[in-house]
Amino acid sequence: MSFYLHQFTYQLGFWFTWLLIPIVVEIFPAIYFNLVLIKTSKKHQVMQEPLKLPMVSIVLPIYNSGQTLYQCIQSISQSTYPKQLIQIIAVNNQSTDNSFTVFNQAQADFPVLRMQWMNTDQGKARALNAAIYNSMGQYIINLDTDGWLEPNALKRFVLYFENHSEIDAATGTILTQKKMIQKTQSKWLKLLQLNEYFEYAQSFLSGRSIENRGNRLFTMSGAFSAFRRDVLVQTFMYNVDTVGEDTDMTFQLRFRLGKRIGFCDDAMFYVEPISGYSELYLQRQRWQRGQIEVAQNFMQNKLSVRQIFTNFMISRLMIDHTFIFPRLVWITGLAMLLFFGYSPVVVSMSVVMMYVLYVAYGLMNYTSSYMLLKAFPTERAYFKNKWWIAFTMPLYNGINTLIRFIGIINTMTRNAAWQTKTFKSETRDIKNILMADWSQLWKDKK
């Protein structure tokens, strides 16, 4: 009897220790916040339109955007917002392609739009700053040129600000373009793109909705964000010394000026899906570096583990950075347990249990995101059939966790740059180092 009790206690300790962090940090909060979101999403505020709509300035940072710029400007032209109240500033960041020719064509095809072209020094932040100084609108909206606006997005953004005087800056919802995903021929690339689509849906529709309800929005998306101009010019403008200029601006508004950051969930912007694993590798490392750089600049004297349950910034940084290490232990350390005498059955069951927990987490986010797409029936119909992606998301998130871990290491060892080493080049470097070490060891043995 004592033997079986000992075995039960031993197994219970294993399961509890191994699953404690994902349950406490991710699963329990997800259940609570999704229940809150389900309850509150049924209440929809009716936006009142002002007697006179304000002018908006749309900033398009351009870097070799010849293939996508026209479609982006065309989507602005097809917007339901009055054309005479739109200013478009295309700010060129030293492009070497035909972006200017495409801009001229769009200018000729959409003569009603007020459009101007600017040339600036290298760097997206510098381009944004130059455009802001030349803007005339009451609201400034930043758009990446590799996407297009949903027709009602501009008007919904403006009405969101006009009906929420306490909001000074906001981000909209970003999804990847489903038609481009459908055209993808490679099955593996399509699977990657579908996981990215699912990730964007749960990050914006579910994640940012939850963050916004508690005034805990960590960062605005640089691809689609809006500001009151009179507030934006009070900041130090976009930081040219970090690759996370959008996160830096969010922190400036929140910490330096004490402003409220909001989320307009029904203002939609569609971006191109990921082109492959190499782009994912570069993109996620850049996001990781930007977050670390900005957090260090703003919070280096304020970080304390004791505030993890009282300061949402601390808890977010702990989850995104500190907990990467135990996550990697879960991923890479499982096989090592076999060498310490753990039963293969126990280890396998642990993997299955973690997988089930993360699938449940994904399905909860799927449910919330689906409800929030009720204003977009076409998108909702497409998303409705993608519930099965929740079963592949744990692997996709595991890959992203590994990339972010590499990003942390590269942040500590390399200077900031928008373009970093690709996965192939880093793999080649690792191979060369291992070969050199092996050659040295072989020489030493001789």
C-alpha positions as CSV (number, residue, x, y, z in Angstrom):
1,M,0.0,0.0,0.0
2,S,2.8,2.4,1.0
3,F,4.5,1.6,-2.3
4,Y,1.5,2.7,-4.4
5,L,1.0,5.8,-2.2
6,H,4.6,6.7,-2.8
7,Q,4.2,6.2,-6.6
8,F,1.0,8.3,-6.6
9,T,2.7,11.1,-4.7
10,Y,5.8,10.9,-7.0
11,Q,3.6,11.1,-10.1
12,L,1.4,13.9,-8.7
13,G,4.5,15.9,-7.9
14,F,5.8,15.4,-11.4
15,W,2.6,16.4,-13.0
16,F,2.0,19.4,-10.8
17,T,5.5,20.8,-11.1
18,W,5.6,20.3,-14.9
19,L,2.2,21.8,-15.6
20,L,2.1,24.5,-12.9
21,I,3.5,27.5,-15.0
22,P,1.3,27.0,-18.1
23,I,-1.8,26.5,-15.9
24,V,-1.2,29.5,-13.6
25,V,0.3,31.9,-16.2
26,E,-1.8,31.1,-19.3
27,I,-4.7,28.7,-18.9
28,F,-6.5,30.2,-15.8
29,P,-6.2,33.8,-16.9
30,A,-7.4,32.8,-20.4
31,I,-10.5,31.1,-18.9
32,Y,-11.3,34.2,-16.8
33,F,-10.7,36.9,-19.4
34,N,-12.5,35.0,-22.1
35,L,-15.6,34.6,-19.9
36,V,-15.5,38.3,-19.2
37,L,-15.1,39.0,-23.0
38,I,-18.0,36.7,-23.8
39,K,-20.2,38.5,-21.3
40,T,-19.3,42.1,-22.3
41,S,-19.1,41.5,-26.1
42,K,-22.9,41.3,-26.1
43,K,-23.1,45.0,-25.2
44,H,-22.4,47.1,-28.3
45,Q,-22.1,50.9,-28.0
46,V,-23.8,52.9,-30.7
47,M,-21.4,55.5,-32.1
48,Q,-22.8,59.0,-32.6
49,E,-21.6,60.8,-35.7
50,P,-20.5,64.4,-35.1
51,L,-22.1,67.3,-37.0
52,K,-18.8,67.8,-38.8
53,L,-16.3,65.1,-39.5
54,P,-12.6,66.1,-39.0
55,M,-9.8,65.8,-41.4
56,V,-7.5,62.8,-41.1
57,S,-3.9,62.5,-42.3
58,I,-2.8,59.0,-43.4
59,V,0.9,58.3,-43.3
60,L,2.3,55.7,-45.6
61,P,6.0,54.8,-44.9
62,I,7.4,53.5,-48.1
63,Y,10.4,51.3,-48.7
64,N,10.5,49.4,-52.0
65,S,6.7,49.2,-51.9
66,G,6.1,49.2,-55.6
67,Q,4.2,45.9,-55.7
68,T,1.7,46.9,-52.9
69,L,1.4,50.7,-52.8
70,Y,-1.2,51.1,-55.5
71,Q,-3.6,48.6,-53.8
72,C,-3.1,50.3,-50.4
73,I,-4.0,53.8,-51.9
74,Q,-6.9,52.3,-53.8
75,S,-8.4,50.9,-50.6
76,I,-8.2,54.4,-49.1
77,S,-9.9,55.8,-52.2
78,Q,-12.7,53.2,-51.8
79,S,-13.2,54.2,-48.1
80,T,-16.6,55.4,-46.9
81,Y,-14.9,58.4,-45.3
82,P,-15.3,61.7,-47.3
83,K,-12.4,62.0,-49.8
84,Q,-12.0,65.8,-49.3
85,L,-11.2,65.1,-45.6
86,I,-8.3,62.7,-46.3
87,Q,-4.7,63.7,-46.6
88,I,-2.2,61.1,-47.8
89,I,1.5,61.5,-47.1
90,A,3.6,59.0,-48.8
91,V,7.0,59.3,-47.1
92,N,9.8,57.5,-49.0
93,N,12.5,55.8,-46.9
94,Q,15.2,55.6,-49.7
95,S,13.4,53.1,-51.9
96,T,15.3,51.7,-54.9
97,D,12.4,50.3,-56.9
98,N,9.5,51.9,-58.8
99,S,7.5,53.1,-55.8
100,F,7.5,56.7,-57.1
101,T,6.1,55.6,-60.5
102,V,3.4,53.7,-58.8
103,F,2.5,56.7,-56.6
104,N,2.3,58.9,-59.7
105,Q,-0.1,56.4,-61.3
106,A,-2.3,56.3,-58.2
107,Q,-2.3,60.1,-58.1
108,A,-3.5,60.2,-61.7
109,D,-6.2,57.5,-61.1
110,F,-7.5,59.0,-57.8
111,P,-7.4,62.8,-58.4
112,V,-9.9,63.5,-55.6
113,L,-7.5,62.4,-53.0
114,R,-5.1,65.0,-51.5
115,M,-1.7,63.2,-51.9
116,Q,1.9,64.2,-51.4
117,W,5.3,62.5,-51.7
118,M,8.2,63.1,-49.4
119,N,11.8,61.8,-49.4
120,T,13.5,61.2,-46.1
121,D,16.7,59.7,-44.6
122,Q,16.9,56.0,-44.0
123,G,14.8,54.5,-41.2
124,K,11.0,54.0,-40.7
125,A,11.0,56.2,-37.6
126,R,12.5,59.1,-39.4
127,A,10.0,58.8,-42.2
128,L,7.1,58.8,-39.7
129,N,8.4,61.8,-37.9
130,A,8.8,63.8,-41.1
131,A,5.3,63.0,-42.1
132,I,3.8,63.9,-38.8
133,Y,5.3,67.4,-39.0
134,N,3.7,67.9,-42.4
135,S,0.3,66.5,-41.4
136,M,-2.8,68.7,-41.3
137,G,-5.4,66.3,-39.9
138,Q,-6.9,66.3,-36.5
139,Y,-6.2,62.6,-36.4
140,I,-3.1,60.8,-37.8
141,I,-3.3,57.2,-39.0
142,N,-0.2,55.2,-39.8
143,L,-0.6,52.4,-42.4
144,D,1.9,49.9,-43.7
145,T,1.8,49.8,-47.5
146,D,1.7,46.0,-47.7
147,G,-2.0,45.9,-46.8
148,W,-5.4,47.4,-47.6
149,L,-8.2,49.0,-45.5
150,E,-11.6,47.6,-45.0
151,P,-14.0,50.3,-46.5
152,N,-15.5,51.4,-43.2
153,A,-12.2,51.3,-41.2
154,L,-11.4,55.0,-41.4
155,K,-14.8,56.2,-40.4
156,R,-15.0,53.7,-37.5
157,F,-11.6,54.8,-36.2
158,V,-12.7,58.5,-36.3
159,L,-16.1,57.7,-34.6
160,Y,-14.2,55.7,-32.0
161,F,-12.2,58.8,-31.0
162,E,-15.1,61.2,-31.3
163,N,-17.1,59.0,-28.9
164,H,-14.3,58.3,-26.5
165,S,-12.8,61.6,-25.4
166,E,-10.5,59.8,-22.9
167,I,-8.7,57.9,-25.7
168,D,-5.7,59.7,-27.2
169,A,-4.3,56.9,-29.3
170,A,-5.5,53.5,-30.5
171,T,-4.7,50.5,-32.6
172,G,-7.1,48.7,-35.0
173,T,-7.6,45.0,-35.9
174,I,-5.1,43.5,-38.3
175,L,-5.7,40.2,-40.1
176,T,-3.8,38.6,-43.0
177,Q,-5.4,38.5,-46.4
178,K,-7.3,35.3,-46.8
179,K,-7.4,35.4,-50.6
180,M,-3.6,35.3,-50.7
181,I,-3.6,32.4,-48.3
182,Q,-6.0,30.5,-50.5
183,K,-3.8,31.1,-53.6
184,T,-0.7,29.6,-51.9
185,Q,0.3,26.4,-53.6
186,S,2.7,24.9,-51.1
187,K,0.8,23.0,-48.4
188,W,3.5,23.6,-45.7
189,L,3.5,27.4,-46.5
190,K,-0.3,27.5,-46.4
191,L,-0.3,25.8,-43.0
192,L,2.2,28.4,-41.7
193,Q,0.1,31.2,-43.1
194,L,-3.1,29.7,-41.6
195,N,-1.4,29.6,-38.2
196,E,-0.3,33.2,-38.6
197,Y,-3.9,34.1,-39.5
198,F,-5.2,32.4,-36.4
199,E,-2.5,34.0,-34.3
200,Y,-3.4,37.5,-35.6
201,A,-7.1,36.9,-34.9
202,Q,-6.6,35.8,-31.4
203,S,-3.9,38.4,-30.7
204,F,-6.1,41.3,-31.9
205,L,-9.7,40.3,-31.6
206,S,-9.3,38.4,-28.4
207,G,-6.0,39.5,-26.9
208,R,-6.2,43.2,-27.4
209,S,-9.9,43.3,-26.6
210,I,-9.1,41.8,-23.2
211,E,-6.2,44.1,-22.6
212,N,-8.3,47.2,-23.6
213,R,-11.0,46.4,-21.1
214,G,-8.6,46.7,-18.3
215,N,-6.6,49.6,-19.8
216,R,-3.6,47.2,-20.2
217,L,-2.8,47.5,-23.9
218,F,0.9,46.8,-24.1
219,T,1.7,48.1,-27.6
220,M,0.0,49.6,-30.6
221,S,0.7,48.0,-33.9
222,G,2.9,50.0,-36.2
223,A,1.1,48.6,-39.2
224,F,-2.3,50.3,-38.3
225,S,-2.5,52.8,-35.5
226,A,-4.1,56.2,-35.0
227,F,-3.5,59.3,-32.8
228,R,-4.9,62.6,-31.9
229,R,-2.4,64.9,-33.6
230,D,-2.3,67.4,-30.7
231,V,-1.2,64.6,-28.4
232,L,1.2,63.0,-30.7
233,V,3.3,66.2,-31.2
234,Q,3.7,66.4,-27.4
235,T,5.8,63.2,-27.5
236,F,9.5,62.9,-28.3
237,M,8.3,61.5,-31.7
238,Y,9.3,58.1,-32.9
239,N,12.5,56.8,-31.5
240,V,15.1,56.3,-34.3
241,D,17.4,54.3,-32.0
242,T,15.2,51.2,-31.7
243,V,13.6,48.7,-34.0
244,G,10.5,48.8,-31.7
245,E,9.4,52.4,-32.5
246,D,5.7,51.5,-32.2
247,T,6.2,50.0,-28.7
248,D,8.3,53.0,-27.7
249,M,5.6,55.4,-28.8
250,T,3.0,53.4,-26.8
251,F,5.2,53.7,-23.7
252,Q,5.8,57.4,-24.3
253,L,2.1,58.1,-24.4
254,R,1.3,55.9,-21.4
255,F,4.2,56.7,-19.1
256,R,5.5,60.1,-20.0
257,L,2.2,61.8,-20.8
258,G,-0.3,59.6,-18.9
259,K,-2.5,59.1,-21.9
260,R,-5.0,56.3,-22.5
261,I,-4.4,53.8,-25.3
262,G,-7.4,52.2,-26.9
263,F,-8.4,49.5,-29.3
264,C,-11.0,49.9,-32.1
265,D,-11.8,46.3,-32.9
266,D,-14.1,47.0,-35.8
267,A,-11.5,49.1,-37.8
268,M,-9.9,46.4,-39.9
269,F,-6.7,46.4,-41.9
270,Y,-5.5,43.4,-44.0
271,V,-1.8,42.7,-44.5
272,E,0.0,40.2,-46.6
273,P,0.6,36.8,-45.1
274,I,4.0,35.6,-44.2
275,S,6.1,34.6,-47.2
276,G,8.0,31.8,-45.4
277,Y,9.9,30.7,-42.4
278,S,12.8,33.0,-43.1
279,E,10.5,36.1,-42.9
280,L,9.0,34.7,-39.7
281,Y,12.4,34.2,-38.2
282,L,13.5,37.8,-38.9
283,Q,10.2,39.4,-38.0
284,R,9.8,37.7,-34.6
285,Q,13.4,38.4,-33.6
286,R,12.8,42.1,-34.5
287,W,9.7,42.3,-32.4
288,Q,11.5,40.6,-29.5
289,R,14.4,43.0,-29.7
290,G,12.1,46.0,-29.9
291,Q,10.2,45.0,-26.8
292,I,13.4,44.4,-24.8
293,E,15.0,47.7,-25.9
294,V,11.9,49.8,-25.0
295,A,11.3,48.0,-21.7
296,Q,14.9,48.7,-20.7
297,N,14.7,52.4,-21.6
298,F,11.4,53.0,-19.7
299,M,11.4,50.5,-16.9
300,Q,15.0,49.6,-15.9
301,N,14.6,51.3,-12.5
302,K,11.0,50.1,-12.0
303,L,11.2,46.3,-12.6
304,S,10.4,44.2,-9.6
305,V,9.1,40.7,-9.4
306,R,6.9,41.7,-6.4
307,Q,4.8,43.7,-8.8
308,I,3.9,40.8,-11.1
309,F,0.3,40.7,-9.9
310,T,-0.2,44.5,-9.6
311,N,1.6,46.0,-12.6
312,F,0.5,44.6,-15.9
313,M,3.7,45.8,-17.6
314,I,5.8,43.7,-15.2
315,S,3.6,40.6,-15.6
316,R,3.6,41.0,-19.4
317,L,7.4,41.2,-19.5
318,M,7.7,38.2,-17.1
319,I,5.5,36.1,-19.4
320,D,7.1,37.2,-22.6
321,H,10.7,37.0,-21.5
322,T,11.4,35.3,-18.2
323,F,9.0,32.5,-18.8
324,I,10.6,31.7,-22.1
325,F,13.3,29.8,-20.3
326,P,10.9,27.3,-18.5
327,R,9.0,27.0,-21.7
328,L,12.1,25.9,-23.5
329,V,12.8,23.5,-20.7
330,W,9.3,22.0,-21.4
331,I,10.2,21.7,-25.1
332,T,13.8,20.5,-24.9
333,G,14.1,19.0,-21.5
334,L,11.5,16.3,-21.8
335,A,13.8,13.9,-23.6
336,M,16.4,14.3,-20.9
337,L,13.9,13.1,-18.3
338,L,14.3,9.6,-19.8
339,F,17.9,9.6,-18.7
340,F,16.9,10.3,-15.1
341,G,14.8,7.2,-14.8
342,Y,11.4,8.7,-15.7
343,S,9.0,6.3,-17.4
344,P,8.5,7.0,-21.2
345,V,4.8,6.6,-20.5
346,V,4.9,9.4,-17.9
347,V,6.9,11.7,-20.1
348,S,4.6,11.0,-23.1
349,M,1.5,11.7,-20.9
350,S,3.0,15.0,-19.8
351,V,3.5,16.0,-23.5
352,V,-0.1,15.0,-24.3
353,M,-1.5,16.9,-21.2
354,M,0.4,20.1,-22.1
355,Y,-0.8,19.8,-25.7
356,V,-4.4,19.4,-24.6
357,L,-4.1,22.5,-22.3
358,Y,-2.8,24.6,-25.1
359,V,-5.4,23.4,-27.6
360,A,-8.1,24.3,-25.1
361,Y,-6.4,27.7,-24.7
362,G,-6.5,28.2,-28.5
363,L,-10.2,27.1,-28.8
364,M,-11.2,29.6,-26.1
365,N,-9.5,32.4,-28.0
366,Y,-11.1,31.1,-31.2
367,T,-14.6,31.4,-29.7
368,S,-13.9,35.0,-28.5
369,S,-12.5,36.0,-31.9
370,Y,-15.4,34.5,-33.8
371,M,-17.9,36.5,-31.7
372,L,-16.0,39.7,-32.3
373,L,-16.2,39.2,-36.1
374,K,-20.0,39.5,-36.2
375,A,-19.7,42.9,-38.1
376,F,-17.7,41.1,-40.8
377,P,-19.8,38.2,-42.2
378,T,-17.4,37.2,-45.0
379,E,-14.4,37.1,-42.6
380,R,-16.5,35.4,-40.0
381,A,-17.6,32.7,-42.4
382,Y,-13.9,32.1,-43.4
383,F,-12.8,32.0,-39.8
384,K,-15.6,29.7,-38.8
385,N,-14.1,26.8,-40.7
386,K,-10.6,27.4,-39.2
387,W,-11.2,26.0,-35.7
388,W,-9.0,23.1,-36.4
389,I,-5.9,25.3,-36.5
390,A,-6.1,25.4,-32.7
391,F,-4.7,21.9,-32.9
392,T,-1.6,23.0,-34.8
393,M,-1.0,26.3,-32.9
394,P,0.9,24.7,-30.0
395,L,3.7,23.6,-32.4
396,Y,3.6,27.0,-34.2
397,N,3.8,28.8,-30.8
398,G,6.7,26.6,-29.8
399,I,8.6,27.5,-32.9
400,N,8.0,31.2,-32.2
401,T,9.1,30.7,-28.6
402,L,12.4,29.3,-29.8
403,I,12.8,32.2,-32.3
404,R,12.2,34.7,-29.5
405,F,14.7,33.0,-27.3
406,I,17.3,33.4,-30.1
407,G,16.2,37.0,-30.4
408,I,17.0,37.6,-26.7
409,I,20.5,36.2,-27.2
410,N,21.0,38.3,-30.4
411,T,19.8,41.4,-28.5
412,M,22.6,40.9,-26.0
413,T,25.3,40.2,-28.5
414,R,24.5,42.3,-31.6
415,N,23.7,45.9,-32.4
416,A,20.2,46.8,-33.4
417,A,19.3,46.6,-37.1
418,W,16.1,46.3,-39.0
419,Q,17.6,43.5,-41.2
420,T,19.3,40.8,-39.2
421,K,20.8,37.5,-40.1
422,T,18.5,35.0,-41.7
423,F,17.8,31.5,-40.4
424,K,20.0,30.0,-43.2
425,S,22.9,32.3,-42.5
426,E,22.8,31.7,-38.7
427,T,22.6,27.9,-39.3
428,R,25.6,28.2,-41.6
429,D,27.5,30.1,-38.9
430,I,26.7,27.5,-36.2
431,K,27.8,24.8,-38.6
432,N,31.1,26.5,-39.2
433,I,31.7,27.1,-35.5
434,L,31.0,23.4,-34.7
435,M,33.3,22.3,-37.6
436,A,36.0,24.6,-36.4
437,D,35.7,23.3,-32.8
438,W,35.7,19.7,-33.9
439,S,38.8,20.3,-36.0
440,Q,40.5,21.9,-33.0
441,L,39.6,19.0,-30.8
442,W,40.9,16.5,-33.4
443,K,44.2,18.4,-33.6
444,D,44.5,18.5,-29.8
445,K,44.0,14.7,-29.6
446,K,46.9,14.2,-32.1
